[in-house]
Amino acid sequence: MTAVFLFDLHLEGRGVRLAGAVAMLRRGPAAEVFMNGGMREPGVETQGRGEGWDPRFDDLIMQAAAEEGLADDSLRSLQTQLRCFNAWMLAREGRSWDRASVDDLKAYFQEARELRSAATVRVKRWVVQRLYCWARNEGVADVSFEAALVAARSTPPMRLTTVPSVDQMRRILALPDTDTPDGVRDRAALELLYGAGLRSAELLDLHVGQVPDAPGMRLMGKGAKERLVVLGEHARHWIAQYKGVRRTLLSAGGHRSTSTDRLFVSTGIYPAYQYSQLRRMVGCYAAKIGLHLTPHSLRHAFATHLYQHKAPLKTIQLLLGHEHLSTTTVYVSRKFEDDHLLLDLHHPRSKNHQKFARR
């Protein structure tokens, strides 16, 4: 990778991603629990660079960060799974990834299907495809991987995300104790996740001066793409309330008011609110009404409830920041739809059908 390529960055968001990728590569891959019976082998380290890491992977990760603006979590997953795959090749086949055959890749995915979840298999497939496409384009290696990927597609479908009803969401939003700074912060975060459909990473990356009093704002979403976010009245109200207690939370945690410019802060070790804290907060409130939810579940609820109240799919796509409409349809649940009622109202042969006249 040349210096020209590294400095050819004109978007601030992508520059931040690149800086994050550099820091990540210096730290080395995070610990990974490999698949039993194959993905963890004696002598394969799980800290630092570790056995299985190829220095050429650095170029792939830097390119993914600079050109595509992949989120930090995606870069970490890419980094870990690259090392995981090469460690498997070295331990099982005695050769590195750039000398893999189609049979090697089929065996790798077959073992993954037997020992890992469908979601993990999809991640491994994404990583292997990205690795060999990059290697072919850069002239590093030319491995015919397509046949193995076709076989890997036959994985079980992912489990459907639990989507709470409108009434259940009202109950969850009413649970935080808004007489305390922590409760005000929790309510503001819940309002943004559900009321604006923010991703967890987008919420945690918000800066103090980034959220306006106006009903809308633009932020850098997934893939370093700018997207529109509409803030409802409730979200704006609770954000304003939270800003008034933000310094109190930092002080309670022993942090200075200037220790972080992130909007959401913590009383814990780190001044900035962490994903583990956000996930635990959402899970605790959901458990009180008998549900198992994650922050991402509230994004699904945002899309589903819009759809149930007749919002067009194209509008929901815009608000979610999706590039493809097919992705948006995954977020929309029909769990609360009455199919018999829909048929009775809209089919020409039904008893209660009313003819629709275009004007």
Short mmCIF file of the C-alpha atoms (twelve columns), coordinates in Angstrom:
data_MODEL
# 
_entry.id   MODEL 
# 
loop_
_atom_site.group_PDB 
_atom_site.id 
_atom_site.type_symbol 
_atom_site.label_atom_id 
_atom_site.label_alt_id 
_atom_site.label_comp_id 
_atom_site.label_asym_id 
_atom_site.label_seq_id 
_atom_site.Cartn_x 
_atom_site.Cartn_y 
_atom_site.Cartn_z 
_atom_site.pdbx_PDB_model_num 
ATOM 1   C CA . MET A 1   0.000   0.000   0.000  1 
ATOM 2   C CA . THR A 2   1.524   3.276   -1.069 1 
ATOM 3   C CA . ALA A 3   1.712   6.555   0.772  1 
ATOM 4   C CA . VAL A 4   -0.470  8.134   -1.926 1 
ATOM 5   C CA . PHE A 5   -3.205  5.632   -1.142 1 
ATOM 6   C CA . LEU A 6   -2.982  6.282   2.580  1 
ATOM 7   C CA . PHE A 7   -3.278  10.038  2.207  1 
ATOM 8   C CA . ASP A 8   -6.008  9.956   -0.428 1 
ATOM 9   C CA . LEU A 9   -8.701  10.332  2.220  1 
ATOM 10  C CA . HIS A 10  -11.138 13.182  1.908  1 
ATOM 11  C CA . LEU A 11  -13.849 12.116  4.324  1 
ATOM 12  C CA . GLU A 12  -13.344 12.741  8.004  1 
ATOM 13  C CA . GLY A 13  -15.282 9.604   8.944  1 
ATOM 14  C CA . ARG A 14  -13.025 7.398   6.853  1 
ATOM 15  C CA . GLY A 15  -9.946  9.050   8.273  1 
ATOM 16  C CA . VAL A 16  -11.148 8.093   11.739 1 
ATOM 17  C CA . ARG A 17  -11.759 4.522   10.615 1 
ATOM 18  C CA . LEU A 18  -8.254  4.341   9.163  1 
ATOM 19  C CA . ALA A 19  -6.747  5.613   12.401 1 
ATOM 20  C CA . GLY A 20  -8.745  3.003   14.273 1 
ATOM 21  C CA . ALA A 21  -7.520  0.283   11.934 1 
ATOM 22  C CA . VAL A 22  -3.888  1.306   12.468 1 
ATOM 23  C CA . ALA A 23  -4.339  1.189   16.246 1 
ATOM 24  C CA . MET A 24  -6.064  -2.168  15.986 1 
ATOM 25  C CA . LEU A 25  -3.261  -3.686  13.933 1 
ATOM 26  C CA . ARG A 26  -0.721  -2.457  16.454 1 
ATOM 27  C CA . ARG A 27  -2.645  -4.090  19.287 1 
ATOM 28  C CA . GLY A 28  -3.045  -7.333  17.405 1 
ATOM 29  C CA . PRO A 29  -6.161  -9.508  17.026 1 
ATOM 30  C CA . ALA A 30  -8.519  -9.943  19.944 1 
ATOM 31  C CA . ALA A 31  -8.822  -13.316 21.633 1 
ATOM 32  C CA . GLU A 32  -10.925 -15.804 19.652 1 
ATOM 33  C CA . VAL A 33  -12.494 -19.037 20.785 1 
ATOM 34  C CA . PHE A 34  -11.936 -21.376 17.878 1 
ATOM 35  C CA . MET A 35  -14.188 -24.248 16.864 1 
ATOM 36  C CA . ASN A 36  -13.725 -27.335 19.010 1 
ATOM 37  C CA . GLY A 37  -11.908 -30.086 17.192 1 
ATOM 38  C CA . GLY A 38  -10.434 -27.907 14.521 1 
ATOM 39  C CA . MET A 39  -10.266 -24.217 15.049 1 
ATOM 40  C CA . ARG A 40  -8.247  -24.401 18.269 1 
ATOM 41  C CA . GLU A 41  -5.041  -26.366 17.947 1 
ATOM 42  C CA . PRO A 42  -2.141  -26.866 20.388 1 
ATOM 43  C CA . GLY A 43  0.278   -23.984 19.983 1 
ATOM 44  C CA . VAL A 44  -2.208  -21.632 18.338 1 
ATOM 45  C CA . GLU A 45  -2.106  -18.488 20.453 1 
ATOM 46  C CA . THR A 46  -5.188  -16.427 21.157 1 
ATOM 47  C CA . GLN A 47  -3.474  -13.194 22.211 1 
ATOM 48  C CA . GLY A 48  -1.353  -10.730 20.226 1 
ATOM 49  C CA . ARG A 49  -0.608  -11.466 16.591 1 
ATOM 50  C CA . GLY A 50  -0.621  -15.152 17.311 1 
ATOM 51  C CA . GLU A 51  0.094   -18.126 15.147 1 
ATOM 52  C CA . GLY A 52  -1.882  -17.938 11.935 1 
ATOM 53  C CA . TRP A 53  -1.397  -14.230 11.365 1 
ATOM 54  C CA . ASP A 54  -0.016  -13.301 7.947  1 
ATOM 55  C CA . PRO A 55  1.567   -9.811  7.651  1 
ATOM 56  C CA . ARG A 56  -0.152  -9.450  4.281  1 
ATOM 57  C CA . PHE A 57  -3.473  -9.294  6.135  1 
ATOM 58  C CA . ASP A 58  -2.445  -5.805  7.291  1 
ATOM 59  C CA . ASP A 59  -2.867  -4.467  3.758  1 
ATOM 60  C CA . LEU A 60  -6.309  -6.053  3.412  1 
ATOM 61  C CA . ILE A 61  -7.546  -4.545  6.674  1 
ATOM 62  C CA . MET A 62  -6.100  -1.116  5.931  1 
ATOM 63  C CA . GLN A 63  -7.743  -1.156  2.515  1 
ATOM 64  C CA . ALA A 64  -11.109 -2.188  4.008  1 
ATOM 65  C CA . ALA A 65  -10.896 0.668   6.510  1 
ATOM 66  C CA . ALA A 66  -9.787  3.341   4.035  1 
ATOM 67  C CA . GLU A 67  -11.856 2.501   0.950  1 
ATOM 68  C CA . GLU A 68  -15.036 1.126   2.497  1 
ATOM 69  C CA . GLY A 69  -15.043 2.701   5.941  1 
ATOM 70  C CA . LEU A 70  -15.906 -0.551  7.714  1 
ATOM 71  C CA . ALA A 71  -16.990 -0.134  11.325 1 
ATOM 72  C CA . ASP A 72  -14.549 -1.015  14.098 1 
ATOM 73  C CA . ASP A 73  -16.513 -4.156  14.989 1 
ATOM 74  C CA . SER A 74  -16.393 -5.322  11.363 1 
ATOM 75  C CA . LEU A 75  -12.644 -4.695  11.199 1 
ATOM 76  C CA . ARG A 76  -12.103 -6.641  14.420 1 
ATOM 77  C CA . SER A 77  -14.194 -9.522  13.101 1 
ATOM 78  C CA . LEU A 78  -12.285 -9.484  9.815  1 
ATOM 79  C CA . GLN A 79  -8.957  -9.471  11.627 1 
ATOM 80  C CA . THR A 80  -9.877  -12.300 13.984 1 
ATOM 81  C CA . GLN A 81  -11.435 -14.546 11.347 1 
ATOM 82  C CA . LEU A 82  -8.493  -14.099 8.970  1 
ATOM 83  C CA . ARG A 83  -6.139  -15.397 11.626 1 
ATOM 84  C CA . CYS A 84  -8.616  -18.129 12.543 1 
ATOM 85  C CA . PHE A 85  -8.819  -19.355 8.954  1 
ATOM 86  C CA . ASN A 86  -5.075  -19.331 8.338  1 
ATOM 87  C CA . ALA A 87  -4.430  -21.083 11.674 1 
ATOM 88  C CA . TRP A 88  -6.861  -23.813 10.611 1 
ATOM 89  C CA . MET A 89  -5.110  -24.209 7.260  1 
ATOM 90  C CA . LEU A 90  -1.666  -24.450 8.863  1 
ATOM 91  C CA . ALA A 91  -2.777  -26.921 11.539 1 
ATOM 92  C CA . ARG A 92  -5.016  -29.157 9.427  1 
ATOM 93  C CA . GLU A 93  -3.542  -28.992 5.942  1 
ATOM 94  C CA . GLY A 94  0.055   -27.941 6.638  1 
ATOM 95  C CA . ARG A 95  -0.016  -24.996 4.235  1 
ATOM 96  C CA . SER A 96  -1.037  -21.372 4.367  1 
ATOM 97  C CA . TRP A 97  -4.193  -19.729 3.050  1 
ATOM 98  C CA . ASP A 98  -2.669  -18.678 -0.284 1 
ATOM 99  C CA . ARG A 99  -2.142  -22.341 -1.231 1 
ATOM 100 C CA . ALA A 100 -5.617  -23.554 -0.298 1 
ATOM 101 C CA . SER A 101 -7.646  -25.761 -2.612 1 
ATOM 102 C CA . VAL A 102 -11.400 -25.904 -3.141 1 
ATOM 103 C CA . ASP A 103 -11.512 -29.109 -1.069 1 
ATOM 104 C CA . ASP A 104 -9.718  -27.319 1.782  1 
ATOM 105 C CA . LEU A 105 -12.302 -24.529 1.775  1 
ATOM 106 C CA . LYS A 106 -15.205 -26.981 1.620  1 
ATOM 107 C CA . ALA A 107 -13.791 -28.847 4.621  1 
ATOM 108 C CA . TYR A 108 -13.370 -25.573 6.510  1 
ATOM 109 C CA . PHE A 109 -16.980 -24.527 5.950  1 
ATOM 110 C CA . GLN A 110 -18.287 -28.030 6.638  1 
ATOM 111 C CA . GLU A 111 -16.566 -28.041 10.021 1 
ATOM 112 C CA . ALA A 112 -17.893 -24.566 10.728 1 
ATOM 113 C CA . ARG A 113 -21.470 -25.633 9.935  1 
ATOM 114 C CA . GLU A 114 -21.189 -28.569 12.324 1 
ATOM 115 C CA . LEU A 115 -19.688 -26.661 15.241 1 
ATOM 116 C CA . ARG A 116 -20.723 -23.031 14.930 1 
ATOM 117 C CA . SER A 117 -23.931 -21.034 14.558 1 
ATOM 118 C CA . ALA A 118 -25.369 -20.031 11.198 1 
ATOM 119 C CA . ALA A 119 -24.455 -16.409 11.874 1 
ATOM 120 C CA . THR A 120 -20.810 -17.329 12.499 1 
ATOM 121 C CA . VAL A 121 -20.693 -19.399 9.309  1 
ATOM 122 C CA . ARG A 122 -21.920 -16.379 7.367  1 
ATOM 123 C CA . VAL A 123 -19.177 -14.232 8.876  1 
ATOM 124 C CA . LYS A 124 -16.531 -16.818 7.937  1 
ATOM 125 C CA . ARG A 125 -17.905 -16.985 4.411  1 
ATOM 126 C CA . TRP A 126 -17.802 -13.179 4.138  1 
ATOM 127 C CA . VAL A 127 -14.182 -13.113 5.344  1 
ATOM 128 C CA . VAL A 128 -12.972 -15.875 3.021  1 
ATOM 129 C CA . GLN A 129 -14.689 -14.298 0.021  1 
ATOM 130 C CA . ARG A 130 -13.203 -10.896 0.836  1 
ATOM 131 C CA . LEU A 131 -9.739  -12.396 1.369  1 
ATOM 132 C CA . TYR A 132 -9.545  -14.206 -1.952 1 
ATOM 133 C CA . CYS A 133 -11.133 -11.393 -3.963 1 
ATOM 134 C CA . TRP A 134 -8.519  -9.035  -2.525 1 
ATOM 135 C CA . ALA A 135 -5.716  -11.544 -3.142 1 
ATOM 136 C CA . ARG A 136 -6.779  -11.986 -6.771 1 
ATOM 137 C CA . ASN A 137 -7.047  -8.243  -7.428 1 
ATOM 138 C CA . GLU A 138 -3.662  -7.556  -5.813 1 
ATOM 139 C CA . GLY A 139 -1.941  -10.473 -7.550 1 
ATOM 140 C CA . VAL A 140 -1.091  -12.110 -4.227 1 
ATOM 141 C CA . ALA A 141 -2.830  -15.423 -4.916 1 
ATOM 142 C CA . ASP A 142 -5.415  -16.837 -7.292 1 
ATOM 143 C CA . VAL A 143 -7.507  -19.472 -5.549 1 
ATOM 144 C CA . SER A 144 -10.731 -20.740 -7.128 1 
ATOM 145 C CA . PHE A 145 -12.915 -20.228 -4.073 1 
ATOM 146 C CA . GLU A 146 -16.315 -19.739 -5.727 1 
ATOM 147 C CA . ALA A 147 -17.382 -23.402 -5.636 1 
ATOM 148 C CA . ALA A 148 -16.719 -23.625 -1.903 1 
ATOM 149 C CA . LEU A 149 -18.761 -20.489 -1.257 1 
ATOM 150 C CA . VAL A 150 -21.741 -21.892 -3.153 1 
ATOM 151 C CA . ALA A 151 -21.687 -24.932 -0.861 1 
ATOM 152 C CA . ALA A 152 -21.386 -22.692 2.200  1 
ATOM 153 C CA . ARG A 153 -24.611 -20.869 1.298  1 
ATOM 154 C CA . SER A 154 -26.683 -23.861 2.391  1 
ATOM 155 C CA . THR A 155 -26.581 -22.828 6.048  1 
ATOM 156 C CA . PRO A 156 -29.629 -22.725 8.358  1 
ATOM 157 C CA . PRO A 157 -31.491 -19.424 8.420  1 
ATOM 158 C CA . MET A 158 -30.629 -16.987 11.182 1 
ATOM 159 C CA . ARG A 159 -32.943 -16.789 14.142 1 
ATOM 160 C CA . LEU A 160 -35.512 -14.035 13.841 1 
ATOM 161 C CA . THR A 161 -34.932 -11.030 16.053 1 
ATOM 162 C CA . THR A 162 -37.455 -10.615 18.860 1 
ATOM 163 C CA . VAL A 163 -39.574 -7.548  18.114 1 
ATOM 164 C CA . PRO A 164 -41.553 -6.059  21.026 1 
ATOM 165 C CA . SER A 165 -45.051 -4.710  20.482 1 
ATOM 166 C CA . VAL A 166 -45.917 -1.032  20.733 1 
ATOM 167 C CA . ASP A 167 -47.389 -1.576  24.203 1 
ATOM 168 C CA . GLN A 168 -44.290 -3.467  25.348 1 
ATOM 169 C CA . MET A 169 -42.074 -0.631  24.134 1 
ATOM 170 C CA . ARG A 170 -44.156 1.896   26.061 1 
ATOM 171 C CA . ARG A 171 -43.643 -0.181  29.203 1 
ATOM 172 C CA . ILE A 172 -39.880 -0.414  28.633 1 
ATOM 173 C CA . LEU A 173 -39.554 3.332   28.044 1 
ATOM 174 C CA . ALA A 174 -41.370 4.022   31.298 1 
ATOM 175 C CA . LEU A 175 -39.036 1.825   33.395 1 
ATOM 176 C CA . PRO A 176 -35.937 4.062   33.844 1 
ATOM 177 C CA . ASP A 177 -35.968 6.098   37.053 1 
ATOM 178 C CA . THR A 178 -35.752 9.571   35.556 1 
ATOM 179 C CA . ASP A 179 -35.234 11.117  39.001 1 
ATOM 180 C CA . THR A 180 -31.628 9.878   38.794 1 
ATOM 181 C CA . PRO A 181 -28.879 10.835  36.281 1 
ATOM 182 C CA . ASP A 182 -28.458 7.192   35.249 1 
ATOM 183 C CA . GLY A 183 -32.169 6.871   34.589 1 
ATOM 184 C CA . VAL A 184 -32.242 10.020  32.466 1 
ATOM 185 C CA . ARG A 185 -29.308 8.722   30.417 1 
ATOM 186 C CA . ASP A 186 -31.019 5.348   29.965 1 
ATOM 187 C CA . ARG A 187 -34.265 6.984   28.853 1 
ATOM 188 C CA . ALA A 188 -32.425 9.197   26.337 1 
ATOM 189 C CA . ALA A 189 -30.561 6.192   24.911 1 
ATOM 190 C CA . LEU A 190 -33.756 4.123   24.630 1 
ATOM 191 C CA . GLU A 191 -35.549 6.989   22.890 1 
ATOM 192 C CA . LEU A 192 -32.759 7.225   20.287 1 
ATOM 193 C CA . LEU A 193 -32.574 3.470   19.701 1 
ATOM 194 C CA . TYR A 194 -36.329 3.055   19.338 1 
ATOM 195 C CA . GLY A 195 -37.531 6.522   18.368 1 
ATOM 196 C CA . ALA A 196 -34.825 7.223   15.772 1 
ATOM 197 C CA . GLY A 197 -33.688 3.715   14.818 1 
ATOM 198 C CA . LEU A 198 -30.019 4.323   15.596 1 
ATOM 199 C CA . ARG A 199 -27.491 1.531   15.464 1 
ATOM 200 C CA . SER A 200 -25.600 0.890   18.695 1 
ATOM 201 C CA . ALA A 201 -22.338 2.107   17.165 1 
ATOM 202 C CA . GLU A 202 -24.020 5.275   15.893 1 
ATOM 203 C CA . LEU A 203 -25.436 6.049   19.320 1 
ATOM 204 C CA . LEU A 204 -22.149 5.416   21.119 1 
ATOM 205 C CA . ASP A 205 -20.217 7.523   18.596 1 
ATOM 206 C CA . LEU A 206 -22.426 10.598  19.035 1 
ATOM 207 C CA . HIS A 207 -20.611 13.708  20.254 1 
ATOM 208 C CA . VAL A 208 -22.019 16.332  22.602 1 
ATOM 209 C CA . GLY A 209 -22.326 19.033  19.970 1 
ATOM 210 C CA . GLN A 210 -23.557 16.687  17.269 1 
ATOM 211 C CA . VAL A 211 -27.181 16.376  18.434 1 
ATOM 212 C CA . PRO A 212 -29.105 19.565  17.593 1 
ATOM 213 C CA . ASP A 213 -32.366 20.855  19.003 1 
ATOM 214 C CA . ALA A 214 -33.821 20.581  15.490 1 
ATOM 215 C CA . PRO A 215 -35.962 17.552  14.542 1 
ATOM 216 C CA . GLY A 216 -33.314 16.099  12.259 1 
ATOM 217 C CA . MET A 217 -29.593 15.516  11.975 1 
ATOM 218 C CA . ARG A 218 -27.073 13.821  9.733  1 
ATOM 219 C CA . LEU A 219 -24.522 11.342  10.978 1 
ATOM 220 C CA . MET A 220 -21.906 8.978   9.602  1 
ATOM 221 C CA . GLY A 221 -23.528 5.558   9.577  1 
ATOM 222 C CA . LYS A 222 -22.366 2.113   8.647  1 
ATOM 223 C CA . GLY A 223 -19.664 2.046   5.992  1 
ATOM 224 C CA . ALA A 224 -18.822 5.711   6.662  1 
ATOM 225 C CA . LYS A 225 -21.965 6.733   4.755  1 
ATOM 226 C CA . GLU A 226 -23.815 9.866   5.759  1 
ATOM 227 C CA . ARG A 227 -27.474 9.302   6.568  1 
ATOM 228 C CA . LEU A 228 -30.491 11.244  7.768  1 
ATOM 229 C CA . VAL A 229 -31.871 10.702  11.280 1 
ATOM 230 C CA . VAL A 230 -35.210 12.148  12.344 1 
ATOM 231 C CA . LEU A 231 -35.505 13.026  16.040 1 
ATOM 232 C CA . GLY A 232 -39.005 12.946  17.483 1 
ATOM 233 C CA . GLU A 233 -40.324 15.194  20.220 1 
ATOM 234 C CA . HIS A 234 -39.723 12.628  22.966 1 
ATOM 235 C CA . ALA A 235 -36.142 11.965  21.846 1 
ATOM 236 C CA . ARG A 236 -35.311 15.681  21.740 1 
ATOM 237 C CA . HIS A 237 -36.844 16.222  25.174 1 
ATOM 238 C CA . TRP A 238 -34.894 13.453  26.878 1 
ATOM 239 C CA . ILE A 239 -31.631 14.345  25.149 1 
ATOM 240 C CA . ALA A 240 -32.007 17.882  26.495 1 
ATOM 241 C CA . GLN A 241 -32.713 16.507  29.970 1 
ATOM 242 C CA . TYR A 242 -29.733 14.178  29.742 1 
ATOM 243 C CA . LYS A 243 -27.316 16.910  28.681 1 
ATOM 244 C CA . GLY A 244 -28.156 18.647  31.954 1 
ATOM 245 C CA . VAL A 245 -26.931 15.670  34.038 1 
ATOM 246 C CA . ARG A 246 -24.074 14.476  31.818 1 
ATOM 247 C CA . ARG A 247 -21.380 16.201  33.888 1 
ATOM 248 C CA . THR A 248 -22.881 14.740  37.067 1 
ATOM 249 C CA . LEU A 249 -22.389 11.233  35.686 1 
ATOM 250 C CA . LEU A 250 -18.777 11.966  34.746 1 
ATOM 251 C CA . SER A 251 -18.083 13.418  38.179 1 
ATOM 252 C CA . ALA A 252 -19.664 10.399  39.896 1 
ATOM 253 C CA . GLY A 253 -17.262 8.145   38.000 1 
ATOM 254 C CA . GLY A 254 -14.251 10.246  38.961 1 
ATOM 255 C CA . HIS A 255 -13.828 11.611  35.441 1 
ATOM 256 C CA . ARG A 256 -13.200 15.171  34.374 1 
ATOM 257 C CA . SER A 257 -15.824 16.938  32.290 1 
ATOM 258 C CA . THR A 258 -13.310 17.114  29.429 1 
ATOM 259 C CA . SER A 259 -12.284 13.441  29.606 1 
ATOM 260 C CA . THR A 260 -14.507 12.558  26.622 1 
ATOM 261 C CA . ASP A 261 -16.578 14.424  24.060 1 
ATOM 262 C CA . ARG A 262 -18.956 11.497  23.552 1 
ATOM 263 C CA . LEU A 263 -22.577 12.296  24.298 1 
ATOM 264 C CA . PHE A 264 -23.247 9.182   26.362 1 
ATOM 265 C CA . VAL A 265 -20.972 8.775   29.357 1 
ATOM 266 C CA . SER A 266 -20.535 6.357   32.211 1 
ATOM 267 C CA . THR A 267 -19.755 6.241   35.916 1 
ATOM 268 C CA . GLY A 268 -17.544 3.219   35.295 1 
ATOM 269 C CA . ILE A 269 -13.837 2.828   34.544 1 
ATOM 270 C CA . TYR A 270 -14.148 4.415   31.109 1 
ATOM 271 C CA . PRO A 271 -15.748 7.859   30.766 1 
ATOM 272 C CA . ALA A 272 -17.415 6.965   27.461 1 
ATOM 273 C CA . TYR A 273 -20.432 4.635   27.578 1 
ATOM 274 C CA . GLN A 274 -19.472 1.159   26.346 1 
ATOM 275 C CA . TYR A 275 -21.476 -1.280  24.217 1 
ATOM 276 C CA . SER A 276 -21.431 -3.880  27.003 1 
ATOM 277 C CA . GLN A 277 -23.099 -1.327  29.293 1 
ATOM 278 C CA . LEU A 278 -25.668 -0.398  26.646 1 
ATOM 279 C CA . ARG A 279 -26.525 -4.037  25.955 1 
ATOM 280 C CA . ARG A 280 -26.803 -4.806  29.680 1 
ATOM 281 C CA . MET A 281 -29.049 -1.779  30.225 1 
ATOM 282 C CA . VAL A 282 -31.466 -2.751  27.444 1 
ATOM 283 C CA . GLY A 283 -31.456 -6.389  28.557 1 
ATOM 284 C CA . CYS A 284 -32.242 -5.495  32.174 1 
ATOM 285 C CA . TYR A 285 -35.245 -3.340  31.303 1 
ATOM 286 C CA . ALA A 286 -36.541 -5.911  28.807 1 
ATOM 287 C CA . ALA A 287 -36.206 -8.713  31.362 1 
ATOM 288 C CA . LYS A 288 -38.499 -6.820  33.738 1 
ATOM 289 C CA . ILE A 289 -41.380 -7.335  31.304 1 
ATOM 290 C CA . GLY A 290 -40.335 -10.880 30.387 1 
ATOM 291 C CA . LEU A 291 -38.482 -10.217 27.127 1 
ATOM 292 C CA . HIS A 292 -34.953 -10.879 25.887 1 
ATOM 293 C CA . LEU A 293 -33.901 -7.868  23.828 1 
ATOM 294 C CA . THR A 294 -30.694 -6.287  22.575 1 
ATOM 295 C CA . PRO A 295 -30.112 -2.704  21.406 1 
ATOM 296 C CA . HIS A 296 -30.511 -3.957  17.836 1 
ATOM 297 C CA . SER A 297 -33.959 -5.337  18.702 1 
ATOM 298 C CA . LEU A 298 -35.134 -1.762  19.236 1 
ATOM 299 C CA . ARG A 299 -33.970 -0.822  15.745 1 
ATOM 300 C CA . HIS A 300 -36.110 -3.677  14.422 1 
ATOM 301 C CA . ALA A 301 -39.017 -2.400  16.527 1 
ATOM 302 C CA . PHE A 302 -38.534 1.085   15.028 1 
ATOM 303 C CA . ALA A 303 -38.877 -0.309  11.497 1 
ATOM 304 C CA . THR A 304 -41.697 -2.738  12.291 1 
ATOM 305 C CA . HIS A 305 -43.889 -0.191  14.048 1 
ATOM 306 C CA . LEU A 306 -43.422 2.301   11.219 1 
ATOM 307 C CA . TYR A 307 -44.485 -0.377  8.738  1 
ATOM 308 C CA . GLN A 308 -47.507 -1.365  10.838 1 
ATOM 309 C CA . HIS A 309 -48.636 2.254   10.814 1 
ATOM 310 C CA . LYS A 310 -48.495 2.324   7.004  1 
ATOM 311 C CA . ALA A 311 -45.135 4.008   6.420  1 
ATOM 312 C CA . PRO A 312 -43.815 3.162   2.901  1 
ATOM 313 C CA . LEU A 313 -40.914 0.726   2.777  1 
ATOM 314 C CA . LYS A 314 -38.829 3.233   0.819  1 
ATOM 315 C CA . THR A 315 -39.233 5.757   3.637  1 
ATOM 316 C CA . ILE A 316 -38.239 3.155   6.225  1 
ATOM 317 C CA . GLN A 317 -35.233 2.287   4.072  1 
ATOM 318 C CA . LEU A 318 -34.155 5.925   4.087  1 
ATOM 319 C CA . LEU A 319 -34.594 6.278   7.853  1 
ATOM 320 C CA . LEU A 320 -32.647 3.078   8.550  1 
ATOM 321 C CA . GLY A 321 -29.865 4.102   6.186  1 
ATOM 322 C CA . HIS A 322 -30.032 0.928   4.101  1 
ATOM 323 C CA . GLU A 323 -28.539 0.824   0.629  1 
ATOM 324 C CA . HIS A 324 -30.827 -1.971  -0.565 1 
ATOM 325 C CA . LEU A 325 -34.572 -2.331  0.004  1 
ATOM 326 C CA . SER A 326 -34.147 -6.083  0.500  1 
ATOM 327 C CA . THR A 327 -32.191 -5.347  3.686  1 
ATOM 328 C CA . THR A 328 -35.048 -3.242  5.012  1 
ATOM 329 C CA . THR A 329 -37.545 -6.079  4.543  1 
ATOM 330 C CA . VAL A 330 -35.494 -8.183  6.978  1 
ATOM 331 C CA . TYR A 331 -36.057 -5.527  9.643  1 
ATOM 332 C CA . VAL A 332 -39.820 -5.477  9.213  1 
ATOM 333 C CA . SER A 333 -41.669 -8.119  11.222 1 
ATOM 334 C CA . ARG A 334 -45.241 -9.204  10.460 1 
ATOM 335 C CA . LYS A 335 -45.623 -10.846 13.854 1 
ATOM 336 C CA . PHE A 336 -48.554 -8.636  14.845 1 
ATOM 337 C CA . GLU A 337 -50.343 -8.654  11.467 1 
ATOM 338 C CA . ASP A 338 -53.751 -10.353 11.128 1 
ATOM 339 C CA . ASP A 339 -53.580 -12.123 7.761  1 
ATOM 340 C CA . HIS A 340 -57.302 -12.990 7.761  1 
ATOM 341 C CA . LEU A 341 -58.235 -9.354  8.330  1 
ATOM 342 C CA . LEU A 342 -55.880 -8.186  5.573  1 
ATOM 343 C CA . LEU A 343 -57.408 -10.679 3.146  1 
ATOM 344 C CA . ASP A 344 -60.943 -9.684  4.129  1 
ATOM 345 C CA . LEU A 345 -60.243 -5.986  3.588  1 
ATOM 346 C CA . HIS A 346 -58.148 -6.046  0.436  1 
ATOM 347 C CA . HIS A 347 -59.038 -9.062  -1.727 1 
ATOM 348 C CA . PRO A 348 -61.720 -8.435  -4.394 1 
ATOM 349 C CA . ARG A 349 -63.503 -11.712 -3.543 1 
ATOM 350 C CA . SER A 350 -63.736 -11.030 0.186  1 
ATOM 351 C CA . LYS A 351 -66.966 -10.083 1.953  1 
ATOM 352 C CA . ASN A 352 -65.852 -6.693  3.270  1 
ATOM 353 C CA . HIS A 353 -63.745 -5.586  0.338  1 
ATOM 354 C CA . GLN A 354 -64.115 -1.969  -0.643 1 
ATOM 355 C CA . LYS A 355 -63.086 -1.012  -4.151 1 
ATOM 356 C CA . PHE A 356 -60.171 1.385   -4.241 1 
ATOM 357 C CA . ALA A 357 -60.530 4.234   -6.694 1 
ATOM 358 C CA . ARG A 358 -57.403 6.073   -7.810 1 
ATOM 359 C CA . ARG A 359 -57.708 9.845   -8.029 1 
# 
